[in-house]
Amino acid sequence: MDTAAVVEASQDPAGWGLDLARSVIAVVVWLREHWWLLVAISASLWAGGEVLVRHLAAKASQKRMALELYPAKHFEPSLEEIFRRGIQLARASGMQPWWAPRRSKVVRLAFRADGTSPFRTRVEGPAGAERLLTISAFGPDVRIEKAEPLLDEQREHVVRAECVVRGDPIATLREVPLEPDPLQPLIDGVADLRADLGDLAEICIDLQKAPKWALRTRRFQALATARQRERREAEQAARWARRDAAVIDDSIGHQMQRLFARGRTAQAGGRGLVMPSPHRLDRDEALGKLAESAQLVRVQILVKCSSNTQGRAQARMARVMAGLDVFGERAQLSPRGFTFGPLRVGADRWPFLTSFEQRWATGQCRAPRPNWLRLDELTGLFKPPTRHARLPVLEAELPTFDFDDPKLLLQGVYRGPDGRRRLVATRAEQTLFEVAVGKAGGGKTERALAQAISVAHGGGGLLFIDPHRDSWARASTFLAHEKLAQRIALIDLTVAGDEARVSSWNPIDMHRHPAGVQVADAVVDAFATMLGWQDVEAPRALTILTEAVSVLVAVNQAACQQDRAQDQATLFHIRPLLTDAGFRTACLTVAGSRLDADTHAWWTSTFPTLPLDAFNVILNPLGRLGRNPVTRAFLGQGVGTYNIRAAMDAGMVIWVCTPGNTPNDRLLLTMLARDLLRAGRSRRDTPEDQRRPFRLYFDELITLTGASPETFAEMVEEFRKFKLRVHGMTQLLARLPRPVQLSLLQNASSLSTTTGSRAAIAAITAEWGDSPSPERVVALDQFRHYASFTVDGRRIGPLLLEGPHLDDDLKRWARPAHRPALEHAALANAQAQPIDKAAATADSQLDRLRAFVTQAAGQIDLNKQTDRRTEGYA
């Protein structure tokens, strides 16, 4: 009975509840007395969990990879392409092992300016996402390559910042258009970065998928906030309604209305009110960017600016943050931290510094709570710079010209975003062909002269062909140095008067033993090109000239073999060869076995059948050349001083001032051009590593190429193989012969244009994709030009440059007092003689040649007779 009673009592609900209450009270009392134990256990569990999470996060962060993005010049993505890239990045952020903590599931976009490139773009993420991230949503317009680890030296001054999204928590950032490039403010912020001062700027944007549980919490809070706001607004509206009604009831007008109201009982109370009620809450409007979870990400934005110079890092940080302000509207990106008077506590100070450096180094994401954004808010940051971005030109891309470095070729003056003026240059070995277009007086020749002068001072060889002689008068002031005087030769064909001095050139001179066939072909091709001869239209003229030149070349070979080079034939001796039977017979005898059997047969069988007027087409141009005292003196010497092949090999500086644009002048220019082409091709007899680079400057290409377009086209197409570089200047590209235009534009390492008419410069801007537009180029000031260059296999520009001015930029080389001495030395190096003396020598050259061939032919006949007698005796 006692046991049953106890069981029954214990099963009494009231007793059970009382016991439970007593137990709870006992636990509470114990916890109050031993609270420190609960705190210690909680802290230990939290610390242990944090250590474990950090260890796993560090382990996962070690398995990361980095990619570098290289956009093409014409890169212009659409919004859809950028958005798809953002989806790729968001997807890649979660491709970590299952055990990896959320903080390590991150993809980082890094923008870096360190002096090696204007704005490098990197993507860092989990190693398992490499295949996904290597597939570019931008197609072939962006090249993606595996990036090397970044190794930076420690800078003396470092400034850090972390961006927080401030403002309405459900509001979006501003929708920034793609043109101009959304990255342009950031690019401008680092545009004046100087690597020599240790400047460095980096922006890291870490993306992470938004966790669902956190999103639900944010949505609940957003809806609660929206409901509270609606209730407050409804209550405030009701208070104002009651206040307005009370004011109306107390007004004199209302009291008078009640007093004089007839037929109605005056109301004791106030006016009837309809109290406003809260509006129905629109969920999507209340949640804003949190309404949809598909493209929602957490974002961590870290910025670090460094420098070895005091104040530059702080100034850079201010510019970068100003660039991020472009994305602000109802929500904006602001630096994390707070301010106490003049003291700013941010990422550079405790308690944020340690966390910042740890996240920066490991790539982990601990984004601030408000940093929830949709992918379409960040489209401007998911891509590298596009064609609409104005990228600065850094020294690492386009070197600064060094007066003491012969490997650099001066190009012009570039003004950086900070206004700093520097002479820029390209690498000489990479600058193969240059084309400069623009109106007269725009600075084309001045720029070419600056280049040529710097090449000469650097020990390089060059040929400058100037149709007007103005360039020599301009350049000689800066070339008047003793060390250069022995390498400069002046060939001036614009002189007049008997006292003027002129050099000499024999196009068929053989005393340096060139290939006879090539010499003859160069002369014949020059005449045929200038006079428009073709095998179909003028076969007889071509044949006569070819056979005549071949005989004279063979005669000159014989004269040089007998050490009688001064008795060589010139082009003016084609006339006696064709018209004087005795002279012709002696020349054919001297040529002898140097001519093949077909040539001998032509002279013995075909030539006698030709009428005398068949020779006029050849003799008339030669007669015009002979009647000009300058050209007669220049071409009438047996041994010529001008030898462009020897000048190439010796690194000479040859200045050729050609006359005007008459038929005589064009024929002379054509012969010089064909000889230049022959000499260039002849360098194949020298091993490539032993060929000395040589530059050719052609001013007024319209004049120089008009008579021989194919010759200049072949130079541009072939001279690269022989280390010959061509620089051409012209006012109108359209006036150049079509073959020359095509060859120049196809092979140009440097392309530039000054101002001019829209039609004239449209051909150049079209090569740049009309960026800049022809209208912008037309508006250029004098001595300003746009130019594009090839540096390390990449096109740089087009850039806006100022043409170098000799009096300002090369004044260190100016020696105006030494100009007369330089000109005297240059003429002496060219072995120039007074025109009257040279003309007299040319007039007597036929007598010397006749004496030589007569003597040589007689000796040959005597030897033949002796040989016959010897055979008879035998």
C-alpha positions in Angstrom: 0.0 0.0 0.0 2.8 2.5 0.8 4.6 1.8 -2.5 1.5 2.3 -4.6 0.9 5.6 -2.8 4.3 6.8 -3.6 4.0 5.9 -7.3 0.6 7.6 -7.5 2.0 10.7 -5.9 4.9 10.8 -8.3 2.6 10.6 -11.3 0.6 13.6 -10.1 1.0 16.4 -12.7 1.2 19.1 -10.1 4.0 17.4 -8.3 5.9 16.7 -11.5 5.7 20.4 -12.5 6.8 21.5 -9.1 9.9 19.3 -9.3 10.7 20.7 -12.7 10.4 24.2 -11.5 12.7 23.5 -8.6 15.2 21.9 -11.0 15.2 24.9 -13.3 15.6 27.3 -10.4 18.5 25.2 -9.1 20.2 25.4 -12.6 19.7 29.1 -12.8 21.2 29.6 -9.4 24.1 27.4 -10.3 24.7 29.2 -13.5 24.5 32.5 -11.7 27.1 31.4 -9.3 29.3 29.7 -12.0 28.7 32.0 -15.0 32.4 32.2 -15.7 32.5 28.5 -16.5 29.8 28.9 -19.1 31.6 31.8 -20.7 34.8 29.8 -20.7 33.2 26.8 -22.4 31.5 29.0 -25.0 34.7 30.9 -25.7 36.7 27.7 -26.0 34.2 26.2 -28.4 34.2 29.4 -30.4 38.0 29.7 -30.5 38.3 26.0 -31.4 35.8 26.4 -34.2 37.6 29.6 -35.5 41.0 27.9 -35.4 39.6 24.9 -37.4 37.9 27.2 -39.9 41.0 29.3 -40.4 43.1 26.1 -40.8 40.7 24.7 -43.4 40.4 28.1 -45.2 44.2 28.5 -45.4 44.5 25.0 -46.7 41.9 25.6 -49.4 43.4 29.0 -50.3 46.7 27.4 -51.1 45.1 25.6 -54.0 44.5 28.6 -56.1 45.4 29.6 -59.7 45.8 33.0 -61.5 45.0 34.0 -65.1 46.0 37.1 -67.0 43.7 38.7 -69.5 45.0 40.4 -72.6 42.3 42.3 -74.5 42.7 43.1 -78.2 42.8 46.7 -79.4 39.3 46.4 -80.9 37.8 44.7 -77.8 34.2 46.0 -77.5 32.0 43.5 -75.6 28.3 43.6 -75.3 26.4 43.8 -72.0 25.3 40.2 -72.5 28.9 39.0 -72.9 29.9 40.8 -69.8 27.0 39.4 -67.8 27.8 35.9 -68.9 31.4 36.4 -67.7 30.0 37.5 -64.3 27.9 34.3 -64.1 31.1 32.3 -64.9 32.9 34.1 -62.1 30.1 33.5 -59.6 29.9 29.9 -60.5 33.7 29.4 -60.2 33.7 30.9 -56.7 32.0 27.8 -55.3 34.3 25.2 -57.0 36.1 24.3 -53.8 36.1 21.0 -51.9 33.1 20.4 -49.7 35.1 20.9 -46.5 36.3 24.3 -47.5 34.9 27.2 -45.4 32.8 29.8 -47.2 35.4 32.5 -46.7 37.7 30.6 -49.1 35.1 30.1 -51.8 36.1 33.2 -53.7 37.0 34.5 -57.2 39.1 37.6 -57.2 39.3 40.2 -60.0 42.5 42.1 -59.6 43.4 45.3 -61.5 47.0 46.3 -61.2 49.1 49.2 -62.3 52.8 48.7 -61.6 54.6 50.5 -64.5 54.9 47.4 -66.7 51.5 47.9 -68.3 48.8 50.6 -67.9 46.1 48.4 -66.3 46.7 44.7 -65.9 43.7 42.4 -65.4 44.0 39.2 -63.4 41.5 36.5 -62.3 42.4 34.4 -59.3 40.2 31.6 -58.1 40.1 27.9 -57.0 42.3 25.6 -58.9 39.3 23.5 -59.8 37.8 26.4 -61.7 40.7 26.9 -64.0 39.0 25.2 -67.0 35.9 27.2 -66.5 37.7 30.5 -66.2 39.9 29.9 -69.1 36.9 29.7 -71.4 36.4 33.4 -72.2 32.9 34.7 -72.7 34.5 37.4 -74.8 35.8 35.0 -77.5 39.1 35.6 -79.3 39.0 39.3 -78.4 40.5 38.5 -75.0 43.5 36.2 -74.7 43.7 34.4 -71.4 47.0 33.0 -70.2 48.2 31.4 -67.0 49.8 34.2 -64.8 53.0 34.0 -62.9 53.0 34.8 -59.2 53.4 38.4 -58.3 56.7 39.3 -56.6 56.7 42.9 -55.3 59.4 44.6 -53.4 58.4 46.2 -50.2 57.5 49.9 -50.6 58.2 52.5 -48.0 54.7 54.0 -48.0 51.6 51.9 -48.2 47.9 53.1 -48.0 45.0 50.6 -47.7 41.3 50.9 -48.1 38.3 48.6 -48.0 35.0 49.7 -49.7 31.6 49.3 -48.0 28.3 49.8 -49.8 26.6 52.6 -47.9 23.1 54.1 -48.4 19.8 52.3 -48.9 20.5 48.6 -48.3 18.1 47.5 -51.0 19.2 50.1 -53.5 21.5 49.4 -56.5 24.6 51.0 -57.7 24.4 53.4 -60.6 24.1 51.8 -64.1 27.3 52.9 -65.8 27.3 52.8 -69.6 30.0 50.9 -71.5 31.0 53.9 -73.5 33.1 55.6 -72.3 34.6 52.6 -70.5 33.5 52.3 -66.9 37.1 51.6 -65.9 38.2 54.9 -67.3 38.1 56.8 -64.0 40.2 54.1 -62.4 42.6 54.2 -65.3 42.9 57.9 -65.0 43.6 57.5 -61.3 46.7 55.5 -62.1 47.6 57.2 -65.4 50.5 59.2 -63.9 52.0 56.3 -62.1 55.8 56.3 -62.2 57.6 53.0 -61.7 60.9 54.8 -61.1 59.4 56.2 -57.8 58.1 52.8 -56.8 54.4 53.6 -57.5 52.0 50.7 -57.4 48.2 50.6 -57.3 46.1 47.4 -56.9 42.3 46.9 -56.7 41.0 43.5 -55.7 37.3 42.7 -56.1 36.4 39.4 -54.4 33.1 37.7 -55.4 31.3 35.1 -53.4 27.8 33.5 -53.8 25.4 34.9 -51.3 24.4 32.2 -48.7 20.7 31.3 -48.7 20.3 31.5 -44.9 21.8 34.9 -44.8 19.7 36.0 -47.7 16.5 34.9 -45.9 17.6 36.9 -42.8 18.3 40.0 -44.9 14.9 39.7 -46.6 13.1 39.3 -43.3 14.9 42.4 -42.0 14.1 44.3 -45.2 10.4 43.5 -45.1 10.2 44.4 -41.4 11.9 47.7 -42.1 9.5 48.4 -45.0 6.5 47.6 -42.8 7.7 49.8 -40.0 8.3 52.6 -42.5 4.8 52.2 -44.0 3.3 52.3 -40.5 5.2 55.4 -39.5 4.2 57.1 -42.7 0.5 56.2 -42.1 0.7 57.4 -38.5 2.3 60.6 -39.6 -0.3 61.1 -42.3 -3.1 60.6 -39.7 -1.5 63.1 -37.3 -1.3 65.7 -40.1 -5.0 64.9 -41.1 -6.2 65.5 -37.5 -4.1 68.6 -37.2 -5.5 70.0 -40.4 -9.1 69.2 -39.3 -8.6 70.9 -36.0 -7.2 74.0 -37.7 -10.2 74.1 -40.0 -12.7 73.7 -37.1 -11.1 76.6 -35.3 -11.0 78.9 -38.3 -13.3 82.0 -38.5 -14.6 80.8 -41.8 -15.8 77.5 -40.5 -17.4 79.2 -37.4 -19.2 81.7 -39.6 -20.4 78.9 -41.9 -21.9 77.1 -38.9 -23.5 80.3 -37.5 -25.2 81.2 -40.7 -26.1 77.7 -41.8 -29.9 77.5 -42.4 -32.1 74.5 -42.4 -29.4 72.4 -40.7 -28.7 71.8 -37.1 -25.3 73.0 -36.0 -23.0 70.2 -35.3 -21.2 70.3 -32.0 -18.4 68.1 -33.0 -15.6 68.5 -35.6 -15.6 67.6 -39.2 -15.8 63.9 -40.2 -12.4 62.4 -40.9 -11.2 59.5 -43.0 -8.0 58.3 -41.4 -5.3 57.0 -43.9 -4.4 53.4 -43.6 -1.0 51.8 -44.4 -0.5 50.9 -48.1 -0.4 47.3 -49.2 3.3 46.3 -49.1 4.8 45.4 -52.5 7.3 42.6 -51.8 9.6 43.2 -54.8 9.7 46.9 -54.2 10.4 46.4 -50.5 13.2 43.9 -51.2 14.8 45.8 -54.1 17.9 44.0 -55.2 17.3 41.2 -52.6 14.1 40.1 -54.3 15.8 37.6 -56.6 18.7 35.4 -55.4 19.9 34.0 -58.8 22.5 36.7 -59.5 23.2 38.0 -56.0 26.8 38.0 -54.7 28.7 39.2 -51.7 31.5 41.6 -52.7 34.7 42.5 -51.0 36.7 45.4 -52.5 40.2 46.0 -51.3 42.5 48.7 -52.5 46.2 49.2 -51.8 48.5 52.0 -53.1 52.2 52.0 -52.5 55.2 54.2 -53.3 58.7 55.0 -52.2 57.9 58.7 -52.2 56.1 60.4 -49.4 52.5 61.5 -50.3 52.2 59.8 -53.6 50.4 56.7 -52.2 47.9 58.9 -50.4 47.2 60.9 -53.5 46.8 57.8 -55.6 44.4 56.3 -53.1 42.3 59.5 -53.3 42.1 59.2 -57.1 41.2 55.6 -57.0 38.4 56.2 -54.5 37.2 59.1 -56.7 37.1 56.6 -59.6 34.9 54.2 -57.6 32.5 57.1 -56.8 31.3 56.8 -60.5 29.3 53.8 -59.4 27.5 55.6 -56.6 23.8 56.7 -56.6 21.3 55.8 -53.9 24.0 53.3 -52.8 27.7 54.1 -53.1 31.1 52.7 -52.4 32.8 54.3 -49.4 35.9 53.5 -47.4 35.4 51.4 -44.4 36.2 53.0 -41.0 35.4 56.0 -39.0 36.8 59.4 -38.2 37.7 61.1 -35.0 38.4 64.7 -35.9 41.7 64.7 -37.9 42.3 61.0 -37.1 41.0 58.5 -39.7 40.6 54.9 -38.5 40.4 52.6 -41.5 42.1 49.6 -43.1 45.5 51.0 -42.3 44.9 50.8 -38.5 43.7 48.5 -35.8 41.3 46.7 -35.7 41.1 46.4 -39.5 44.8 46.2 -40.5 45.5 42.6 -39.6 42.3 41.3 -41.2 43.0 43.3 -44.3 46.5 41.9 -44.8 45.3 38.4 -44.2 42.5 38.6 -46.7 44.8 40.4 -49.2 47.4 37.7 -49.0 45.1 34.6 -49.0 42.3 35.8 -51.3 39.7 35.0 -48.6 36.5 37.0 -48.4 35.1 38.5 -45.2 32.9 41.0 -46.9 31.2 43.7 -44.8 27.6 43.0 -44.1 26.1 45.6 -46.5 28.2 44.4 -49.5 25.4 42.5 -51.3 25.2 43.3 -55.0 23.7 42.0 -58.2 25.9 41.0 -61.0 24.5 43.6 -63.4 25.7 46.3 -60.9 29.3 45.2 -61.5 29.3 44.7 -65.3 31.8 47.6 -65.7 34.3 45.6 -63.5 34.0 42.2 -65.0 36.1 42.9 -68.1 39.5 44.3 -69.0 39.7 47.8 -70.6 37.9 48.0 -74.0 38.6 50.0 -77.1 36.8 52.9 -75.5 39.3 53.3 -72.8 42.1 55.8 -73.0 45.1 54.0 -71.7 48.2 55.9 -70.7 51.5 55.1 -72.3 54.0 53.9 -69.8 57.8 54.0 -70.2 57.8 50.2 -70.1 55.7 50.2 -73.3 57.2 53.1 -75.2 60.7 53.9 -73.9 62.0 57.3 -73.1 64.6 58.4 -75.6 68.1 58.3 -74.3 70.6 60.4 -76.2 73.4 57.9 -75.4 71.5 54.8 -76.4 71.9 54.0 -80.1 69.3 51.2 -79.8 66.5 53.7 -79.4 64.9 55.7 -82.3 63.4 59.1 -81.5 59.7 59.4 -82.3 58.4 62.6 -80.7 57.2 64.2 -77.5 54.5 62.6 -75.3 52.7 64.5 -72.6 51.4 62.2 -69.9 48.2 62.6 -67.9 50.2 64.5 -65.3 51.5 66.9 -67.9 55.0 65.6 -67.8 56.8 65.9 -71.1 59.1 63.2 -72.3 60.8 62.3 -75.5 59.6 58.8 -76.5 61.3 56.3 -78.8 60.9 52.9 -80.3 63.5 50.2 -80.5 65.6 50.7 -83.6 65.8 47.0 -84.5 62.0 46.8 -84.4 61.3 49.9 -86.4 61.5 48.6 -90.0 59.3 50.9 -92.1 57.8 54.3 -91.3 55.2 56.3 -93.1 54.5 59.9 -92.3 51.6 61.8 -93.9 50.4 65.3 -93.5 50.2 68.8 -94.9 53.2 70.9 -95.8 54.8 72.5 -92.7 53.2 70.0 -90.3 56.4 68.7 -89.0 57.0 65.5 -91.0 60.5 66.4 -92.2 61.5 67.9 -88.8 60.7 64.6 -87.1 62.6 62.6 -89.8 65.6 65.0 -89.4 65.5 64.5 -85.6 65.6 60.7 -86.1 68.4 60.9 -88.7 70.5 63.2 -86.5 70.1 60.8 -83.5 71.0 57.8 -85.7 74.1 59.5 -86.9 75.2 60.4 -83.4 74.5 56.8 -82.4 77.0 55.5 -84.9 74.4 54.3 -87.4 74.5 54.7 -91.2 71.8 56.4 -93.3 70.9 57.8 -96.6 68.7 60.9 -96.7 67.3 61.9 -100.1 66.0 65.5 -100.1 64.6 66.9 -103.3 65.0 70.5 -102.1 68.3 70.7 -100.1 66.4 72.4 -97.2 66.9 69.5 -94.9 70.7 69.6 -95.2 70.7 73.3 -94.2 68.6 72.4 -91.2 70.4 69.3 -90.1 74.0 70.4 -90.7 73.9 72.6 -87.6 73.4 69.4 -85.4 75.7 67.2 -87.4 78.7 69.6 -87.2 80.8 67.4 -84.8 84.3 66.3 -85.4 83.5 62.7 -84.7 80.8 62.7 -87.4 82.6 64.8 -90.1 84.6 61.8 -91.4 81.4 59.7 -91.9 79.3 62.3 -93.7 79.2 62.8 -97.4 77.2 65.4 -99.2 76.0 64.9 -102.8 74.4 68.1 -103.9 72.9 68.1 -107.4 71.0 71.4 -106.9 74.2 73.5 -107.2 74.8 76.0 -110.0 77.8 78.0 -111.2 81.2 76.9 -112.2 82.6 77.3 -108.7 80.0 74.9 -107.2 81.3 71.5 -106.3 79.6 68.2 -107.3 80.4 64.6 -106.6 80.4 61.8 -109.1 78.7 58.5 -109.8 79.2 56.0 -112.6 76.2 53.6 -112.6 78.3 51.1 -114.6 81.5 51.5 -112.6 83.1 48.1 -112.0 86.2 48.9 -110.0 84.6 47.5 -106.8 83.7 44.3 -108.7 79.9 44.2 -108.4 78.0 41.6 -110.4 78.0 42.8 -114.0 74.6 41.4 -114.8 73.0 43.1 -111.8 74.6 46.5 -112.8 73.4 46.2 -116.3 69.9 45.2 -115.3 69.7 48.1 -112.8 70.5 50.7 -115.5 68.1 49.1 -118.1 65.3 48.8 -115.5 65.7 52.5 -114.6 65.3 53.6 -118.2 62.5 51.2 -118.9 60.6 52.3 -115.7 61.1 56.0 -116.3 60.2 55.9 -120.0 57.5 53.3 -119.7 59.1 50.7 -121.9 57.7 47.2 -121.8 58.5 44.0 -123.8 55.3 44.4 -125.7 55.4 48.1 -126.4 59.1 48.8 -126.9 60.9 45.5 -127.3 63.5 47.0 -129.7 64.5 49.9 -127.4 64.9 47.5 -124.5 67.0 45.1 -126.5 69.3 47.9 -127.9 69.8 49.4 -124.5 70.4 46.0 -122.8 73.0 45.0 -125.4 74.8 48.4 -125.3 75.0 48.5 -121.5 76.2 44.9 -121.4 79.1 45.7 -123.7 80.1 48.8 -121.7 80.0 46.9 -118.5 82.2 44.2 -120.0 84.6 46.9 -121.2 84.8 48.4 -117.7 85.5 45.0 -116.3 88.4 44.7 -118.6 89.7 48.2 -117.7 89.5 47.5 -114.0 91.4 44.2 -114.5 94.2 46.2 -116.1 94.2 48.8 -113.3 92.8 51.4 -115.6 89.6 52.2 -113.7 89.9 55.9 -114.6 89.4 54.9 -118.3 86.0 53.2 -117.7 83.0 54.0 -119.9 80.0 55.9 -118.7 76.4 56.0 -119.8 77.2 58.9 -122.2 79.3 56.5 -124.2 76.3 54.6 -125.4 76.0 57.1 -128.2 79.4 56.5 -129.8 78.9 52.7 -129.2 75.8 52.8 -131.4 77.0 55.4 -134.0 80.7 54.9 -134.3 81.6 51.6 -136.1 85.4 51.7 -135.3 84.7 52.4 -131.6 82.0 49.7 -131.5 84.4 47.1 -133.0 87.1 47.9 -130.5 84.6 47.7 -127.6 83.3 44.3 -128.8 86.9 43.1 -129.2 87.8 44.2 -125.6 84.6 42.7 -124.2 85.5 39.4 -125.9 84.6 36.3 -123.9 82.8 38.4 -121.2 79.9 38.5 -123.6 78.0 35.3 -124.4 77.6 34.0 -127.9 74.1 35.3 -128.3 75.2 38.9 -127.6 78.1 38.6 -130.1 75.6 37.2 -132.7 73.2 40.1 -132.1 75.9 42.7 -132.7 77.1 41.0 -135.8 73.8 39.9 -137.4 70.9 42.0 -136.0 72.5 45.3 -135.2 73.6 46.1 -138.8 70.0 45.8 -139.9 68.6 48.4 -137.6 67.8 51.9 -139.0 69.5 54.9 -137.5 66.3 56.3 -136.1 65.9 53.2 -134.0 68.5 54.7 -131.6 66.7 58.0 -130.9 64.5 56.6 -128.2 67.7 55.9 -126.2 69.9 58.7 -127.3 67.4 61.5 -126.6 67.2 61.0 -122.8 71.0 60.5 -122.7 71.4 63.7 -124.6 69.2 65.7 -122.2 71.3 64.4 -119.3 74.5 65.4 -121.1 73.3 68.9 -121.8 72.8 69.6 -118.1 76.3 70.6 -116.7 75.5 69.2 -113.3 74.3 65.8 -114.4 77.0 65.6 -117.0 79.7 66.3 -114.4 78.0 63.9 -111.9 77.6 61.0 -114.4 80.5 61.6 -116.6 83.4 60.4 -114.4 85.1 57.0 -115.0 85.3 56.2 -111.3 82.4 57.4 -109.3 82.6 58.3 -105.6 79.0 57.5 -104.8 78.7 53.9 -103.9 75.7 53.1 -101.8 76.7 49.5 -101.1 80.1 50.6 -99.6 78.3 53.3 -97.6 75.9 50.7 -96.1 78.7 48.4 -95.0 80.8 51.3 -93.6 77.9 53.0 -91.7 78.3 56.3 -93.7 75.8 59.2 -93.5 75.0 60.1 -97.1 73.0 63.2 -97.9 71.7 63.4 -101.4 70.1 66.6 -102.5 68.3 66.0 -105.8 67.1 68.7 -108.2 63.5 69.3 -109.3 60.9 67.3 -111.1 61.9 67.6 -114.7 62.2 64.4 -117.0 65.9 64.6 -116.4 65.5 64.7 -112.7 63.1 61.8 -112.7 65.4 59.7 -114.8 68.3 60.4 -112.4 66.1 59.6 -109.4 65.0 56.4 -111.0 68.6 55.3 -111.7 69.5 56.1 -108.1 66.5 54.1 -106.9 67.3 51.0 -109.0 70.9 51.2 -107.9 69.8 51.3 -104.3 67.6 48.3 -104.8 70.5 46.4 -106.5 72.9 47.4 -103.7 70.4 46.2 -101.0 69.8 42.9 -102.7 73.6 42.4 -103.1 73.9 42.2 -99.3 72.9 38.6 -99.5 76.6 37.9 -100.0 77.1 38.9 -96.3 76.0 36.7 -93.4 72.9 38.1 -91.8 74.5 38.6 -88.4 77.2 40.7 -90.1 74.9 43.0 -92.1 75.1 46.5 -90.6 71.7 48.2 -90.2 71.2 51.1 -92.5 68.3 53.6 -92.7 66.8 55.2 -95.8 64.9 58.5 -95.5 62.9 59.6 -98.5 61.4 63.1 -98.2 58.6 64.0 -100.7 57.7 60.5 -101.7 55.4 61.8 -104.4 58.4 63.2 -106.3 60.7 60.2 -105.6 58.2 57.4 -106.4 56.4 59.0 -109.4 59.0 57.7 -111.9 59.6 54.2 -110.3 56.8 53.0 -108.2 57.6 49.3 -108.5 61.1 50.0 -107.3 60.0 51.6 -104.1 57.4 48.9 -103.5 60.1 46.3 -103.9 62.3 48.1 -101.4 59.6 48.1 -98.8 58.8 44.5 -99.4 62.3 43.1 -99.4 64.7 45.4 -97.5 63.8 44.0 -94.1 65.8 40.8 -95.0 68.9 42.9 -95.6 68.6 45.1 -92.5 67.7 48.2 -94.5 65.0 50.4 -92.9 62.8 52.7 -95.0 61.3 56.0 -93.8 58.9 57.8 -96.2 57.2 61.1 -96.0 54.5 62.5 -98.2 51.8 65.1 -98.1 49.1 63.0 -99.8 49.1 59.2 -99.6 46.5 59.1 -102.4 49.0 60.6 -104.9 51.5 57.8 -104.4 51.3 55.0 -106.9 49.1 52.2 -105.8 51.8 49.6 -105.4 53.7 52.0 -103.1 50.7 52.7 -101.1 49.8 49.1 -100.5 53.4 48.1 -99.6 53.8 51.0 -97.2 50.6 50.4 -95.3 51.1 46.7 -95.2 54.6 46.8 -93.7 54.6 50.0 -91.7 56.0 49.6 -88.3 55.2 53.2 -87.6 52.3 55.1 -89.1 51.7 58.8 -88.4 49.7 61.8 -89.7 49.7 65.4 -89.0 46.7 67.7 -89.7 45.4 68.0 -93.3 42.3 67.7 -95.3 39.8 65.1 -94.3 40.1 63.2 -97.6 43.9 63.2 -97.3 44.1 61.7 -93.9 41.1 59.3 -94.0 43.3 56.6 -95.5 45.5 56.7 -92.4 42.7 56.8 -89.8 41.0 54.0 -91.6 44.0 51.8 -90.8 43.3 52.7 -87.1 39.6 51.9 -87.3 38.8 55.6 -87.4 40.0 56.0 -83.8 40.8 58.8 -83.7 38.3 60.0 -86.3 39.4 62.1 -89.3 37.6 65.1 -87.8 39.8 64.9 -84.7 43.0 64.7 -86.8 41.9 67.6 -89.0 41.6 69.8 -85.8 45.2 69.2 -84.8 47.5 72.1 -84.2 50.7 72.5 -86.1 53.5 70.1 -85.2 51.0 67.7 -83.5 50.4 64.3 -85.0 48.9 60.9 -84.2 51.2 58.0 -84.6 51.1 54.2 -84.0 54.2 52.1 -83.4 55.1 48.5 -83.1 57.0 47.6 -79.9 57.8 44.1 -78.9 55.3 42.7 -81.4 52.4 44.9 -80.1 50.9 47.9 -81.6 51.1 51.0 -79.4 48.7 53.8 -80.2 47.7 55.8 -82.1 49.0 58.4 -79.7 48.9 62.1 -79.8 52.5 63.4 -80.0 54.3 66.6 -80.5 56.9 66.5 -83.2 60.4 67.0 -81.9 61.8 70.4 -82.6 65.5 70.5 -83.4 66.2 73.8 -81.7 64.6 72.7 -78.5 64.9 69.0 -78.1 68.3 68.5 -79.8 70.0 71.7 -78.8 72.7 69.8 -77.0 74.0 68.8 -80.4 73.8 72.3 -82.1 77.1 73.6 -83.4 76.1 76.5 -85.8 79.7 77.9 -85.9 81.0 74.6 -87.2 78.6 74.3 -90.2 81.1 75.6 -92.8 83.7 73.1 -91.7 81.2 70.2 -91.8 80.1 71.1 -95.3 83.7 71.3 -96.5 84.4 67.9 -94.9 81.2 66.4 -96.3 82.1 67.5 -99.9 85.6 66.3 -99.4 84.3 62.9 -98.3 82.2 62.8 -101.5 85.3 63.9 -103.5 83.3 66.7 -104.9 85.0 68.8 -107.6 84.2 72.1 -109.2 81.6 71.7 -111.9 83.9 73.1 -114.6 86.7 70.8 -113.8 84.4 67.8 -113.5 82.7 68.7 -116.8 86.1 68.9 -118.5 87.0 65.5 -117.2 83.6 64.1 -118.5 84.2 65.7 -121.9 87.7 64.0 -122.2 86.5 60.7 -120.8 85.6 59.5 -124.3 89.1 60.1 -125.5 90.6 58.1 -122.6 88.1 55.3 -123.2 88.8 55.3 -126.9 92.5 55.1 -126.3 92.1 52.3 -123.9 89.8 50.1 -126.1 92.0 50.8 -129.1 95.1 49.8 -127.3 93.4 46.8 -125.6 91.9 45.7 -128.9 95.2 46.0 -130.7 96.9 43.9 -128.0 94.1 41.3 -128.2 94.6 41.1 -132.0 98.3 40.8 -131.6 97.9 38.0 -129.1 95.6 36.2 -131.5 98.1 36.5 -134.3 100.8 35.2 -132.0 98.7 32.3 -131.0 98.0 31.5 -134.7 101.7 31.6 -135.5 102.4 29.4 -132.5 99.8 26.9 -133.7 101.3 27.0 -137.2 104.7 26.3 -135.9 103.3 23.5 -133.9 
